[in-house]
Amino acid sequence: MYRISSQLSEKIKHFATFPQTGVSLRQMVMFGQNPTQGTLFKASQFLSEELPIRLAHRVKELEELPHNLSDMPSIIRVKNWYAQSFQDLVEFPSKEMTPALKDLAKSLNRQSEMQALPENSPNLAMPNGNNQSGRKGVSLSHSAMDGQEWPVEMHSYNERFTKMIEAVKRRHDPVVTTVAQGILEFKQQKRSHTVDTDIQAFLDRFYMSRIGIRMLIGQHIALNKGPSRKDYVGIICTKTNLADMAQEAIDNAKFICEDYYGLFRGPEVHLHCKKDLEFMYVPSHLSHMLFELLKNSLRAVVEQYGTECDEYPPIKLIVAQGKEDIAIKISDEGGGIPRSGVPLVWTYMYTTAPSQHLDPTFDKSDFKAPMAGFGYGLPISRLYARYFGGDLKLISMEGYGTDVYLHLNRISNSDEPLP
């Protein structure tokens, strides 16, 4: 079992004193267009400084949780994963960077400090003193990286760094279910069915941070592997088609619903969306949110009318575009939620489904889920919506049905909401 040494613990505490640096969707796209080995190297320098700070904040918080939650075996396991990933990241440059690359990194850093960035160019500079050497940090500006020849060892370094952060990402795959298991252990120890508001707030911060870490890692990995599909910059699609994404989510959710309940034909979902409506977004995030929301509506309708119903009332998915955002409304006639129950849907571990066994090794992706999960669908979906400046809201009429409103920032200039 991995153990945190006293020396590593001190280093984590040191990194946790520095603020995190947020980026926007538009910045990621501007920097990631037509990347060279030089831009990828510079991005690796930014991640080498930024990711350890983010991981250190989470380790510190996991050590200081209220009500002895930090002592739960599953929480300790997650804390060790974060500490191990922190160690991998801070040790990698000294182990893998040649003297020539170190000189080049210093040169690029001096360019970043002296360069006056053009208006609207991405400036992801680390604040003064936010790294081990006390440098000002790495500023990601693609304009300074074009038209240069890069040494051969840079390509090898970029490949090794990408493999290292891929391993970090895999290590953290089961974090959601493992933390959920830790909450269950805590509730069983307390012999309580509720989770305190301060723990709810921690879970919001923790999972929002996890989304950001995985976004940065996933984007860097995708850029290093090269363009996979048209209109993609890393994992960001500059022309995400709403109608196509919505229809795919409808088909997936209906398949899961019909399989789960043994239905020949589940409730219909009527899609109202312009065929050519496109905007810049992360398709995997949008797919996850739509799938979770549709799954909830399908389940509510089937359980309201029973599995023997010949014709269910249809669910409506309506997409509207404004100047600032894309708004998606999903309406069902699934009986609604009592007013007293509406706040509960945003709490973790709340579900009206029968309790399910949590297997931390199962959750290899955030985007695979059974018909009825363990009460994370809505709160996690709201975090994904808020990550790039959107939101998720719910209005219910008990005795009739529920409307959920998903707002997505269309301007794409909102920085990450870092905890």
C-alpha positions as CSV (number, residue, x, y, z in Angstrom):
1,M,0.0,0.0,0.0
2,Y,1.3,3.5,-0.9
3,R,2.3,5.6,2.0
4,I,2.9,9.3,2.1
5,S,6.4,10.1,3.5
6,S,7.0,13.1,5.8
7,Q,9.1,14.7,3.2
8,L,6.4,14.3,0.5
9,S,3.8,15.6,3.0
10,E,5.7,18.8,3.6
11,K,6.1,19.3,-0.1
12,I,2.3,18.8,-0.6
13,K,1.6,21.4,2.1
14,H,3.9,23.8,0.4
15,F,2.2,23.4,-3.0
16,A,-1.2,23.7,-1.4
17,T,-0.4,27.3,-0.3
18,F,-0.4,28.5,-4.0
19,P,-3.6,29.5,-5.8
20,Q,-4.8,27.4,-8.8
21,T,-4.9,28.9,-12.3
22,G,-8.2,28.6,-14.2
23,V,-8.5,28.4,-18.0
24,S,-11.4,28.9,-20.3
25,L,-12.8,26.7,-23.1
26,R,-11.8,29.4,-25.7
27,Q,-8.3,29.6,-24.3
28,M,-7.8,25.8,-24.6
29,V,-9.0,25.9,-28.2
30,M,-6.9,28.9,-29.2
31,F,-3.8,27.3,-27.8
32,G,-4.5,23.9,-29.1
33,Q,-5.0,24.8,-32.8
34,N,-2.3,23.3,-35.0
35,P,0.0,22.3,-32.1
36,T,3.7,21.9,-32.6
37,Q,6.2,20.0,-30.5
38,G,7.1,23.3,-29.0
39,T,3.6,24.2,-28.0
40,L,3.1,20.7,-26.6
41,F,6.3,21.0,-24.6
42,K,5.2,24.4,-23.2
43,A,1.8,22.9,-22.3
44,S,3.6,20.1,-20.5
45,Q,5.6,22.7,-18.5
46,F,2.3,24.4,-17.5
47,L,0.7,21.1,-16.4
48,S,3.9,20.1,-14.5
49,E,3.3,23.2,-12.4
50,E,-0.5,23.5,-12.3
51,L,-1.5,19.9,-11.7
52,P,0.6,19.4,-8.6
53,I,-1.0,22.5,-7.1
54,R,-4.5,21.2,-7.8
55,L,-3.6,17.8,-6.4
56,A,-2.0,19.2,-3.3
57,H,-5.1,21.3,-2.5
58,R,-7.2,18.1,-2.7
59,V,-4.8,16.0,-0.5
60,K,-4.8,18.8,2.1
61,E,-8.6,18.9,2.1
62,L,-8.9,15.1,2.3
63,E,-6.7,15.2,5.4
64,E,-8.9,17.9,7.1
65,L,-12.4,16.6,6.5
66,P,-14.9,17.1,9.3
67,H,-16.5,14.4,11.5
68,N,-13.6,12.0,11.1
69,L,-14.5,11.4,7.4
70,S,-10.8,11.5,6.7
71,D,-10.3,8.3,8.6
72,M,-12.6,6.2,6.4
73,P,-10.6,3.5,4.5
74,S,-11.9,4.5,1.1
75,I,-11.1,8.2,1.7
76,I,-7.5,7.3,2.7
77,R,-7.2,5.3,-0.5
78,V,-8.2,8.3,-2.6
79,K,-5.9,10.6,-0.7
80,N,-3.0,8.2,-1.4
81,W,-3.9,8.2,-5.1
82,Y,-3.7,12.0,-5.2
83,A,-0.4,12.0,-3.3
84,Q,1.1,9.4,-5.6
85,S,0.1,11.4,-8.7
86,F,1.5,14.6,-7.1
87,Q,4.8,12.8,-6.6
88,D,4.9,11.5,-10.2
89,L,4.3,15.0,-11.5
90,V,6.8,16.9,-9.4
91,E,9.6,14.3,-9.9
92,F,9.1,13.8,-13.6
93,P,10.9,16.9,-15.0
94,S,14.1,16.3,-12.9
95,K,14.1,12.6,-13.9
96,E,13.3,13.0,-17.6
97,M,14.4,16.4,-18.8
98,T,17.9,16.7,-20.4
99,P,20.2,19.6,-19.7
100,A,19.4,21.0,-23.2
101,L,15.6,20.8,-22.6
102,K,16.1,22.5,-19.2
103,D,17.9,25.4,-20.9
104,L,15.2,25.5,-23.5
105,A,12.5,25.6,-20.8
106,K,14.2,28.5,-19.1
107,S,14.5,30.3,-22.5
108,L,10.8,29.8,-23.2
109,N,10.0,31.0,-19.7
110,R,12.0,34.2,-20.3
111,Q,10.1,34.7,-23.6
112,S,6.8,34.4,-21.7
113,E,7.9,37.0,-19.1
114,M,9.0,39.5,-21.8
115,Q,6.3,38.9,-24.3
116,A,3.4,41.3,-24.6
117,L,0.5,39.0,-25.4
118,P,-1.9,40.1,-28.2
119,E,-5.5,40.9,-27.1
120,N,-7.6,37.8,-26.6
121,S,-4.6,35.4,-26.7
122,P,-4.5,32.7,-24.0
123,N,-2.3,33.7,-21.1
124,L,-2.1,30.8,-18.7
125,A,0.8,32.1,-16.6
126,M,1.5,30.8,-13.2
127,P,1.6,33.6,-10.6
128,N,5.0,34.6,-9.2
129,G,6.6,31.9,-7.1
130,N,4.1,29.2,-7.8
131,N,6.7,26.6,-8.6
132,Q,9.6,24.9,-7.0
133,S,12.2,27.1,-8.5
134,G,10.5,30.4,-7.8
135,R,10.2,31.2,-11.5
136,K,7.3,33.2,-12.8
137,G,5.9,30.1,-14.4
138,V,4.8,29.1,-17.8
139,S,2.6,31.2,-20.0
140,L,0.9,29.4,-22.9
141,S,1.0,31.6,-25.9
142,H,0.9,29.9,-29.3
143,S,2.1,33.0,-31.1
144,A,5.6,32.7,-29.6
145,M,5.9,29.0,-30.6
146,D,5.3,29.1,-34.4
147,G,7.9,28.7,-37.1
148,Q,10.7,27.3,-34.9
149,E,12.6,24.0,-35.2
150,W,12.6,21.9,-32.0
151,P,15.3,19.4,-30.9
152,V,14.6,15.7,-31.4
153,E,14.7,15.0,-27.6
154,M,11.7,17.3,-27.2
155,H,9.4,14.8,-29.0
156,S,10.6,12.0,-26.8
157,Y,10.0,14.1,-23.7
158,N,6.5,15.0,-24.8
159,E,5.7,11.3,-25.4
160,R,7.0,10.3,-22.0
161,F,5.1,13.1,-20.2
162,T,1.9,12.1,-22.0
163,K,2.3,8.4,-21.0
164,M,2.9,9.6,-17.4
165,I,-0.3,11.7,-17.2
166,E,-2.2,8.9,-18.9
167,A,-1.2,6.7,-16.0
168,V,-2.3,9.4,-13.6
169,K,-5.7,9.6,-15.3
170,R,-6.1,5.8,-15.1
171,R,-5.2,5.8,-11.5
172,H,-8.0,8.2,-10.7
173,D,-10.7,6.5,-12.8
174,P,-12.4,4.9,-9.8
175,V,-12.3,8.1,-7.6
176,V,-16.0,8.8,-7.8
177,T,-17.2,5.4,-6.7
178,T,-14.4,5.1,-4.1
179,V,-15.3,8.4,-2.5
180,A,-19.0,7.3,-2.6
181,Q,-17.9,4.2,-0.8
182,G,-16.1,6.3,1.8
183,I,-19.4,8.3,2.4
184,L,-21.2,5.0,2.9
185,E,-18.6,3.9,5.4
186,F,-19.0,7.2,7.2
187,K,-22.8,6.9,7.3
188,Q,-22.7,3.3,8.6
189,Q,-20.3,4.4,11.3
190,K,-22.6,7.2,12.3
191,R,-25.6,5.1,11.8
192,S,-27.2,7.9,9.9
193,H,-28.9,8.2,6.6
194,T,-28.0,11.8,6.0
195,V,-24.8,13.6,5.0
196,D,-24.0,17.0,6.6
197,T,-24.1,20.2,4.6
198,D,-20.3,20.8,5.1
199,I,-19.6,17.3,3.6
200,Q,-22.0,18.1,0.7
201,A,-20.0,21.3,0.1
202,F,-16.7,19.3,0.2
203,L,-18.1,16.8,-2.4
204,D,-19.0,19.7,-4.7
205,R,-15.5,21.2,-4.5
206,F,-13.8,17.8,-4.8
207,Y,-15.7,16.6,-7.8
208,M,-15.5,20.0,-9.5
209,S,-11.7,19.9,-9.1
210,R,-11.7,16.4,-10.5
211,I,-13.5,17.5,-13.6
212,G,-10.9,20.2,-14.1
213,I,-7.9,17.9,-13.6
214,R,-9.3,15.3,-16.0
215,M,-10.2,18.1,-18.5
216,L,-6.6,19.4,-18.6
217,I,-5.1,15.9,-18.8
218,G,-7.6,14.7,-21.4
219,Q,-7.0,17.7,-23.5
220,H,-3.2,17.4,-23.4
221,I,-3.3,13.6,-24.2
222,A,-5.7,14.3,-27.2
223,L,-3.5,17.1,-28.6
224,N,-0.4,14.8,-28.4
225,K,-2.2,12.1,-30.3
226,G,-3.1,14.5,-33.1
227,P,-6.5,15.5,-34.6
228,S,-8.9,12.5,-34.5
229,R,-12.0,14.1,-36.1
230,K,-12.9,17.1,-38.1
231,D,-13.7,20.2,-36.0
232,Y,-12.0,18.8,-32.9
233,V,-9.2,20.6,-30.9
234,G,-8.2,17.9,-28.4
235,I,-11.4,16.7,-26.8
236,I,-13.2,20.0,-27.6
237,C,-15.5,20.2,-30.6
238,T,-15.7,23.6,-32.2
239,K,-18.9,22.7,-33.9
240,T,-20.8,20.5,-31.5
241,N,-24.1,19.7,-33.2
242,L,-26.9,19.9,-30.6
243,A,-29.5,17.8,-32.5
244,D,-27.0,15.0,-33.1
245,M,-25.9,14.9,-29.5
246,A,-29.4,15.0,-28.2
247,Q,-30.6,12.2,-30.5
248,E,-27.6,10.0,-29.5
249,A,-28.4,10.6,-25.8
250,I,-32.1,9.8,-26.4
251,D,-31.2,6.5,-28.2
252,N,-28.8,5.5,-25.4
253,A,-31.2,6.4,-22.5
254,K,-34.1,4.6,-24.2
255,F,-32.1,1.5,-24.8
256,I,-31.0,1.4,-21.1
257,C,-34.6,2.0,-20.0
258,E,-36.1,-0.7,-22.1
259,D,-33.5,-3.2,-21.1
260,Y,-33.8,-2.4,-17.4
261,Y,-37.6,-2.6,-17.3
262,G,-38.0,-5.3,-19.9
263,L,-40.1,-3.1,-22.2
264,F,-40.8,-3.7,-25.8
265,R,-41.2,0.1,-26.3
266,G,-40.3,2.7,-23.7
267,P,-41.6,6.3,-23.5
268,E,-41.0,8.3,-26.6
269,V,-38.8,11.4,-26.5
270,H,-39.8,14.3,-28.8
271,L,-36.9,16.4,-29.9
272,H,-37.3,20.0,-30.8
273,C,-34.0,21.4,-32.0
274,K,-32.7,23.1,-35.1
275,K,-30.7,20.6,-37.2
276,D,-27.8,23.1,-37.8
277,L,-27.5,24.5,-34.2
278,E,-23.8,24.2,-33.3
279,F,-21.5,25.6,-30.7
280,M,-18.1,25.0,-29.1
281,Y,-18.2,22.5,-26.2
282,V,-16.9,19.2,-24.9
283,P,-19.1,16.5,-26.4
284,S,-18.4,13.9,-23.6
285,H,-19.6,16.4,-21.0
286,L,-22.8,17.2,-22.9
287,S,-23.5,13.6,-23.6
288,H,-23.1,12.7,-19.9
289,M,-25.5,15.4,-18.8
290,L,-28.2,14.7,-21.4
291,F,-28.0,11.0,-20.8
292,E,-28.4,11.4,-17.0
293,L,-31.4,13.8,-17.3
294,L,-33.2,11.7,-19.9
295,K,-32.6,8.6,-17.8
296,N,-34.3,10.3,-14.8
297,S,-37.3,11.3,-16.9
298,L,-37.7,7.9,-18.5
299,R,-37.5,6.2,-15.2
300,A,-40.1,8.6,-13.6
301,V,-42.6,8.0,-16.4
302,V,-42.3,4.3,-16.4
303,E,-42.6,4.0,-12.7
304,Q,-45.6,6.4,-12.7
305,Y,-47.5,4.5,-15.3
306,G,-46.2,1.0,-14.8
307,T,-44.5,-1.5,-17.1
308,E,-47.8,-2.7,-18.6
309,C,-48.7,0.7,-20.0
310,D,-49.6,0.6,-23.7
311,E,-48.8,4.3,-24.5
312,Y,-46.7,6.5,-22.2
313,P,-47.0,10.3,-22.3
314,P,-44.0,11.5,-24.3
315,I,-41.0,13.3,-22.9
316,K,-40.1,16.6,-24.6
317,L,-36.5,17.8,-25.2
318,I,-36.5,21.4,-26.4
319,V,-33.3,23.3,-27.4
320,A,-33.3,27.1,-27.7
321,Q,-30.4,29.4,-28.5
322,G,-29.8,32.8,-27.1
323,K,-26.9,35.3,-27.5
324,E,-25.3,34.2,-24.3
325,D,-26.3,30.6,-23.8
326,I,-27.9,27.4,-25.2
327,A,-30.9,26.4,-23.1
328,I,-32.2,22.8,-23.0
329,K,-35.4,21.9,-21.3
330,I,-36.5,18.3,-20.7
331,S,-40.1,17.9,-19.6
332,D,-41.8,14.7,-18.4
333,E,-45.1,13.7,-16.9
334,G,-43.6,11.3,-14.4
335,G,-45.6,12.5,-11.4
336,G,-43.2,15.1,-10.1
337,I,-41.4,15.5,-6.8
338,P,-42.8,16.9,-3.6
339,R,-41.5,20.5,-2.8
340,S,-39.8,19.2,0.3
341,G,-37.9,16.7,-1.8
342,V,-36.6,19.0,-4.5
343,P,-33.5,20.2,-2.5
344,L,-32.6,16.5,-1.8
345,V,-32.1,15.7,-5.5
346,W,-28.9,17.9,-5.4
347,T,-27.5,16.0,-2.5
348,Y,-25.0,13.1,-3.0
349,M,-26.1,9.6,-2.2
350,Y,-29.8,10.5,-2.4
351,T,-31.8,8.2,-4.6
352,T,-35.3,6.8,-4.7
353,A,-34.0,3.6,-6.4
354,P,-33.2,0.5,-4.4
355,S,-29.7,0.7,-2.9
356,Q,-27.0,-0.6,-5.1
357,H,-23.6,-2.2,-4.3
358,L,-20.7,0.1,-5.1
359,D,-17.8,-1.5,-6.8
360,P,-14.9,1.0,-6.9
361,T,-13.3,-1.0,-9.7
362,F,-16.4,-0.7,-11.9
363,D,-16.3,3.1,-12.6
364,K,-13.7,3.1,-15.4
365,S,-15.5,6.2,-16.9
366,D,-17.7,8.9,-15.6
367,F,-20.0,8.3,-18.6
368,K,-21.2,4.8,-18.0
369,A,-24.1,4.4,-15.7
370,P,-26.9,1.9,-14.9
371,M,-30.6,2.9,-15.2
372,A,-30.7,4.0,-11.5
373,G,-27.4,4.8,-9.9
374,F,-26.3,5.8,-6.4
375,G,-27.6,9.4,-6.2
376,Y,-24.8,11.2,-8.1
377,G,-26.5,11.8,-11.5
378,L,-28.0,15.2,-10.9
379,P,-25.4,16.8,-8.6
380,I,-22.5,15.7,-10.9
381,S,-24.4,16.8,-14.0
382,R,-24.8,20.3,-12.4
383,L,-21.1,20.5,-11.8
384,Y,-20.4,19.6,-15.4
385,A,-22.8,22.4,-16.5
386,R,-21.2,24.9,-14.1
387,Y,-17.6,24.0,-15.1
388,F,-17.8,26.2,-18.2
389,G,-20.2,28.8,-16.9
390,G,-23.6,27.1,-17.3
391,D,-26.1,25.7,-14.8
392,L,-28.7,23.1,-14.2
393,K,-32.1,23.8,-12.5
394,L,-35.2,21.8,-11.8
395,I,-38.8,22.8,-11.4
396,S,-41.4,20.1,-10.4
397,M,-45.1,19.9,-10.1
398,E,-46.0,17.1,-7.7
399,G,-48.8,15.0,-9.2
400,Y,-47.8,15.9,-12.8
401,G,-44.2,16.0,-13.8
402,T,-40.8,17.7,-13.8
403,D,-39.0,20.2,-16.0
404,V,-35.2,20.4,-15.9
405,Y,-33.4,23.4,-17.5
406,L,-29.8,22.9,-18.7
407,H,-28.0,26.2,-19.5
408,L,-24.7,26.0,-21.4
409,N,-22.4,29.1,-21.8
410,R,-22.3,29.9,-25.6
411,I,-19.6,32.5,-25.3
412,S,-17.0,29.9,-24.0
413,N,-15.0,32.6,-22.2
414,S,-15.8,31.5,-18.6
415,D,-12.8,30.4,-16.5
416,E,-13.0,27.2,-14.5
417,P,-14.8,27.7,-11.2
418,L,-11.8,26.5,-9.1
419,P,-12.5,25.6,-5.5
